[in-house]
Amino acid sequence: MALGIVLGALALYVVYVGSLMAVGPYAFGSLGLGGLAAFIPIVVYLLLAILLAVRRRTSRFGAGLLIGLGIFVLFGGGLCVGSLAQMGA
């Protein structure tokens, strides 16, 4: 379960923070979906985590991935609010 937590949270940070650093704030807008394209990795991740959590052999890893998603939302939201507060928005 701990492996799922660490890998899950790290993978989401790499996808979101890494793409913003490499391409800029409009990284997901190039897909033609605008702001909705930013949710595609989360939806795919969530579906994969639920699928793994339902299967008996991989249920602990899937549960770890779901917990990792929660950690990503908690700390990712904190990073977002912190950067917005620094910008004065």
C-alpha positions as CSV (number, residue, x, y, z in Angstrom):
1,M,0.0,0.0,0.0
2,A,2.9,2.4,0.8
3,L,4.3,1.8,-2.7
4,G,1.0,2.8,-4.2
5,I,0.8,6.0,-2.1
6,V,4.3,7.1,-3.0
7,L,4.1,6.1,-6.7
8,G,0.6,7.6,-7.1
9,A,1.3,10.9,-5.6
10,L,4.7,11.2,-7.4
11,A,3.2,10.3,-10.8
12,L,0.5,13.0,-10.4
13,Y,3.0,15.6,-9.4
14,V,5.2,14.7,-12.3
15,V,2.3,15.0,-14.8
16,Y,1.0,18.3,-13.5
17,V,3.9,20.2,-12.0
18,G,6.4,18.8,-14.6
19,S,4.2,19.8,-17.5
20,L,3.7,23.3,-16.2
21,M,7.4,23.7,-15.8
22,A,8.3,22.3,-19.2
23,V,5.5,23.7,-21.4
24,G,3.9,26.5,-19.4
25,P,0.5,27.1,-17.8
26,Y,-1.3,26.2,-21.1
27,A,0.2,22.8,-21.4
28,F,-3.1,20.9,-21.5
29,G,-4.9,23.5,-23.7
30,S,-3.0,22.3,-26.8
31,L,-5.3,19.2,-27.0
32,G,-8.2,21.4,-28.2
33,L,-10.3,20.8,-25.1
34,G,-9.3,23.9,-23.2
35,G,-9.5,23.7,-19.4
36,L,-11.2,20.3,-19.5
37,A,-8.0,18.6,-20.8
38,A,-6.4,19.2,-17.4
39,F,-8.8,16.7,-15.9
40,I,-8.0,13.8,-18.4
41,P,-4.9,12.5,-16.4
42,I,-6.9,12.6,-13.2
43,V,-9.8,10.6,-14.7
44,V,-7.5,8.0,-16.2
45,Y,-5.6,7.7,-12.9
46,L,-8.8,7.4,-11.0
47,L,-10.2,4.7,-13.3
48,L,-7.0,2.7,-13.1
49,A,-6.8,3.0,-9.3
50,I,-10.4,1.9,-8.9
51,L,-9.9,-1.0,-11.3
52,L,-6.8,-2.1,-9.3
53,A,-8.6,-1.6,-5.9
54,V,-11.5,-3.9,-7.0
55,R,-9.3,-6.8,-8.1
56,R,-8.3,-9.0,-5.2
57,R,-4.7,-9.4,-6.1
58,T,-4.0,-5.7,-6.5
59,S,-6.4,-4.3,-4.0
60,R,-3.8,-2.9,-1.6
61,F,-1.8,-1.2,-4.4
62,G,-5.1,0.3,-5.8
63,A,-6.0,1.5,-2.4
64,G,-2.6,3.1,-2.1
65,L,-3.1,4.8,-5.4
66,L,-6.4,6.2,-4.2
67,I,-4.8,7.5,-1.0
68,G,-2.0,9.0,-3.2
69,L,-4.7,10.9,-5.1
70,G,-5.9,12.4,-1.9
71,I,-2.4,13.4,-0.9
72,F,-1.9,15.0,-4.3
73,V,-5.2,17.0,-3.9
74,L,-4.3,18.1,-0.4
75,F,-0.7,19.2,-1.1
76,G,-1.5,20.3,-4.7
77,G,-4.3,22.6,-3.5
78,G,-1.9,24.0,-0.9
79,L,0.7,24.8,-3.6
80,C,-1.9,26.4,-5.8
81,V,-3.3,28.5,-3.0
82,G,0.2,29.5,-1.9
83,S,1.2,30.6,-5.4
84,L,-2.0,32.5,-5.8
85,A,-1.5,34.3,-2.5
86,Q,2.0,35.3,-3.5
87,M,0.7,36.7,-6.8
88,G,-1.9,38.7,-4.9
89,A,-4.9,37.3,-6.8
